[in-house]
């Protein structure tokens, strides 16, 4: 498994955990004022976010994901390494870095 595949898997697990836990993605990402305004429109109708708002939300999500990956790497996790004890290594790094536990089995 290469580095980019691992990042995609980690992002997918994070999104799945947030959605399954009932946490709105915008709130979980520390939404900016623009994204928060989209989440709770003043008119009461659900407005489609503008291109700039979607871009800002993507940039924010990417920054959060990259920051979390850096914390995991600093805690000893090596995402590009082909390791048979992958889940255990990731969970140990998450505990050490103080990041959420991820999906439980």
Backbone as CSV, one residue per row, in Angstrom:
resi,resn,N_x,N_y,N_z,CA_x,CA_y,CA_z,C_x,C_y,C_z
1,UNK,0.855,-1.170,0.000,0.000,0.000,0.000,0.903,1.236,0.000
2,UNK,0.642,2.145,-0.910,1.492,3.330,-0.948,0.937,4.436,-0.050
3,UNK,1.691,5.499,0.054,1.381,6.600,0.963,0.030,7.241,0.646
4,UNK,-0.244,7.480,-0.644,-1.479,8.168,-1.011,-2.707,7.290,-0.779
5,UNK,-2.577,6.006,-0.997,-3.685,5.095,-0.713,-3.993,5.103,0.777
6,UNK,-2.958,5.100,1.606,-3.142,5.116,3.058,-3.824,6.418,3.495
7,UNK,-3.415,7.541,2.892,-4.039,8.815,3.253,-5.518,8.795,2.892
8,UNK,-5.863,8.217,1.727,-7.262,8.137,1.317,-8.057,7.276,2.298
9,UNK,-7.471,6.171,2.713,-8.151,5.282,3.653,-8.377,5.993,4.984
10,UNK,-7.339,6.690,5.466,-7.456,7.400,6.742,-8.529,8.485,6.665
11,UNK,-8.552,9.218,5.555,-9.554,10.264,5.391,-10.950,9.651,5.337
12,UNK,-11.080,8.550,4.616,-12.378,7.878,4.527,-12.859,7.398,5.877
13,UNK,-11.956,6.832,6.671,-12.327,6.373,8.008,-12.739,7.536,8.900
14,UNK,-12.019,8.643,8.787,-12.342,9.809,9.607,-13.716,10.354,9.251
15,UNK,-13.996,10.464,7.958,-15.295,10.981,7.512,-16.402,10.030,7.939
16,UNK,-16.178,8.723,7.771,-17.178,7.734,8.160,-17.458,7.806,9.656
17,UNK,-16.402,7.934,10.453,-16.586,8.012,11.899,-17.370,9.262,12.285
18,UNK,-17.083,10.380,11.620,-17.797,11.622,11.937,-19.263,11.525,11.540
19,UNK,-19.533,10.981,10.365,-20.911,10.870,9.893,-21.669,9.865,10.744
20,UNK,-21.046,8.726,11.042,-21.711,7.703,11.853,-21.953,8.199,13.273
21,UNK,-21.067,9.045,13.764,-21.221,9.579,15.110,-22.216,10.717,15.185
22,UNK,-22.730,11.146,14.056,-23.717,12.216,14.042,-23.113,13.605,14.160
23,UNK,-21.815,13.733,13.945,-21.159,15.033,14.028,-21.173,15.647,12.633
24,UNK,-21.758,16.817,12.464,-21.718,17.452,11.152,-20.275,17.747,10.767
25,UNK,-19.939,17.502,9.504,-18.566,17.682,9.054,-18.077,19.102,9.267
26,UNK,-18.923,20.097,9.011,-18.493,21.484,9.163,-18.125,21.770,10.618
27,UNK,-18.877,21.235,11.566,-18.574,21.460,12.978,-17.324,20.693,13.390
28,UNK,-17.139,19.498,12.859,-15.982,18.689,13.218,-14.688,19.281,12.680
29,UNK,-14.778,20.052,11.607,-13.589,20.621,10.998,-13.270,21.997,11.559
30,UNK,-14.006,22.466,12.545,-13.760,23.809,13.071,-14.122,24.820,11.996
31,UNK,-15.350,24.795,11.553,-15.793,25.557,10.389,-15.510,27.047,10.514
32,UNK,-15.166,27.621,9.392,-14.958,29.066,9.347,-16.316,29.759,9.366
33,UNK,-16.305,31.070,9.481,-17.565,31.820,9.509,-18.368,31.584,8.240
34,UNK,-17.704,31.523,7.101,-18.411,31.320,5.835,-19.052,29.941,5.803
35,UNK,-18.321,28.929,6.209,-18.859,27.577,6.200,-19.960,27.428,7.244
36,UNK,-19.825,28.088,8.387,-20.853,28.027,9.420,-22.129,28.703,8.929
37,UNK,-21.979,29.764,8.159,-23.148,30.445,7.613,-23.885,29.537,6.644
38,UNK,-23.155,28.713,5.901,-23.777,27.781,4.974,-24.514,26.703,5.750
39,UNK,-23.940,26.249,6.858,-24.546,25.185,7.641,-25.859,25.643,8.275
40,UNK,-25.968,26.928,8.643,-27.189,27.453,9.244,-27.590,28.738,8.516
41,UNK,-28.248,28.604,7.361,-28.638,29.797,6.620,-29.658,30.630,7.384
42,UNK,-29.568,31.932,7.234,-30.439,32.851,7.962,-31.884,32.781,7.471
43,UNK,-32.084,32.483,6.188,-33.427,32.496,5.627,-34.236,31.259,5.991
44,UNK,-33.578,30.224,6.515,-34.292,29.011,6.877,-34.290,27.989,5.758
45,UNK,-34.107,28.424,4.510,-34.042,27.508,3.385,-32.607,26.998,3.255
46,UNK,-32.471,25.798,2.740,-31.122,25.257,2.563,-30.539,25.825,1.275
47,UNK,-29.516,26.638,1.421,-28.867,27.260,0.280,-27.657,26.436,-0.123
48,UNK,-27.439,26.340,-1.420,-26.275,25.622,-1.925,-25.044,26.488,-1.693
49,UNK,-23.969,25.899,-1.134,-22.771,26.703,-0.886,-22.145,27.174,-2.197
50,UNK,-21.559,28.340,-2.139,-20.916,28.883,-3.330,-19.602,28.158,-3.588
51,UNK,-19.057,28.377,-4.760,-17.798,27.734,-5.129,-16.684,28.143,-4.158
52,UNK,-16.643,29.414,-3.785,-15.613,29.899,-2.859,-15.768,29.241,-1.483
53,UNK,-16.995,29.046,-1.030,-17.231,28.405,0.261,-16.822,26.932,0.228
54,UNK,-17.138,26.255,-0.886,-16.729,24.855,-1.026,-15.211,24.741,-1.053
55,UNK,-14.560,25.673,-1.758,-13.099,25.659,-1.843,-12.486,25.894,-0.465
56,UNK,-13.045,26.842,0.286,-12.535,27.132,1.631,-12.716,25.918,2.540
57,UNK,-13.858,25.238,2.414,-14.109,24.054,3.237,-13.133,22.933,2.885
58,UNK,-12.848,22.762,1.586,-11.892,21.736,1.163,-10.498,22.041,1.688
59,UNK,-10.092,23.307,1.590,-8.764,23.699,2.076,-8.652,23.453,3.574
60,UNK,-9.706,23.762,4.295,-9.706,23.584,5.741,-9.654,22.101,6.102
61,UNK,-10.407,21.286,5.393,-10.396,19.846,5.657,-9.023,19.253,5.343
62,UNK,-8.421,19.696,4.247,-7.098,19.207,3.870,-6.053,19.606,4.916
63,UNK,-6.133,20.837,5.404,-5.189,21.306,6.419,-5.339,20.490,7.702
64,UNK,-6.576,20.183,8.096,-6.826,19.392,9.301,-6.278,17.985,9.128
65,UNK,-6.530,17.381,7.968,-6.063,16.026,7.691,-4.541,15.968,7.702
66,UNK,-3.902,16.941,7.059,-2.439,16.970,7.019,-1.836,17.184,8.400
67,UNK,-2.473,18.027,9.215,-1.985,18.260,10.574,-2.098,16.980,11.406
68,UNK,-3.202,16.256,11.253,-3.382,15.008,11.986,-2.357,13.970,11.530
69,UNK,-2.099,13.907,10.225,-1.113,12.956,9.714,0.284,13.282,10.237
70,UNK,0.622,14.572,10.320,1.926,14.972,10.863,2.056,14.561,12.335
71,UNK,0.966,14.702,13.100,0.987,14.286,14.505,1.219,12.783,14.611
72,UNK,0.534,12.017,13.739,0.694,10.569,13.762,2.121,10.165,13.388
73,UNK,2.675,10.840,12.383,4.045,10.534,11.969,5.034,10.887,13.085
74,UNK,4.790,11.988,13.777,5.656,12.381,14.894,5.557,11.375,16.042
75,UNK,4.406,10.697,16.145,4.204,9.700,17.197,4.748,8.331,16.789
76,UNK,5.363,8.243,15.601,5.996,6.997,15.194,5.279,6.217,14.113
77,UNK,4.149,6.686,13.623,3.423,5.971,12.575,4.086,6.223,11.226
78,UNK,4.270,5.177,10.445,4.880,5.282,9.121,3.861,4.821,8.089
79,UNK,3.119,5.746,7.450,2.029,5.345,6.555,2.479,4.618,5.295
80,UNK,3.681,4.853,4.791,4.119,4.209,3.560,4.712,2.833,3.782
81,UNK,4.868,2.443,5.015,5.508,1.176,5.355,4.504,0.033,5.234
82,UNK,4.891,-1.015,4.497,4.042,-2.213,4.395,4.243,-3.020,5.668
83,UNK,3.249,-2.998,6.532,3.398,-3.606,7.844,2.209,-4.515,8.139
84,UNK,2.467,-5.774,8.508,1.348,-6.672,8.814,0.585,-6.281,10.089
85,UNK,1.212,-5.485,10.959,0.512,-5.064,12.175,-0.022,-3.644,12.024
86,UNK,-0.510,-3.320,10.816,-0.979,-1.967,10.503,-1.994,-1.421,11.495
87,UNK,-3.103,-2.087,11.773,-4.093,-1.440,12.647,-3.538,-1.139,14.039
88,UNK,-2.758,-2.043,14.560,-2.210,-1.857,15.907,-1.251,-0.674,15.937
89,UNK,-0.388,-0.584,14.916,0.563,0.524,14.848,-0.157,1.864,14.771
90,UNK,-1.196,1.932,13.955,-1.949,3.178,13.809,-2.642,3.536,15.126
91,UNK,-3.258,2.561,15.775,-3.951,2.828,17.041,-2.977,3.270,18.127
92,UNK,-1.794,2.657,18.168,-0.793,3.063,19.153,-0.334,4.492,18.902
93,UNK,-0.136,4.855,17.631,0.272,6.220,17.294,-0.837,7.212,17.643
94,UNK,-2.099,6.824,17.423,-3.220,7.704,17.761,-3.270,7.954,19.263
95,UNK,-3.067,6.911,20.054,-3.068,7.080,21.517,-1.922,7.990,21.954
96,UNK,-0.749,7.750,21.371,0.427,8.533,21.739,0.266,10.000,21.341
97,UNK,-0.343,10.251,20.180,-0.524,11.618,19.685,-1.735,12.301,20.304
98,UNK,-2.601,11.538,20.973,-3.798,12.120,21.582,-4.888,12.389,20.583
99,UNK,-4.887,11.644,19.493,-5.896,11.783,18.448,-6.952,10.715,18.689
100,UNK,-8.194,10.957,18.224,-9.293,10.014,18.415,-8.916,8.596,18.058
101,UNK,-9.635,7.638,18.606,-9.281,6.232,18.453,-9.655,5.665,17.095
102,UNK,-10.464,6.340,16.291,-10.836,5.808,14.982,-11.926,4.771,15.123
103,UNK,-12.030,3.896,14.125,-13.080,2.884,14.106,-12.739,1.760,15.077
104,UNK,-13.720,1.322,15.831,-13.503,0.222,16.755,-13.936,-1.073,16.081
105,UNK,-13.410,-2.177,16.574,-13.752,-3.469,15.959,-14.551,-4.303,16.902
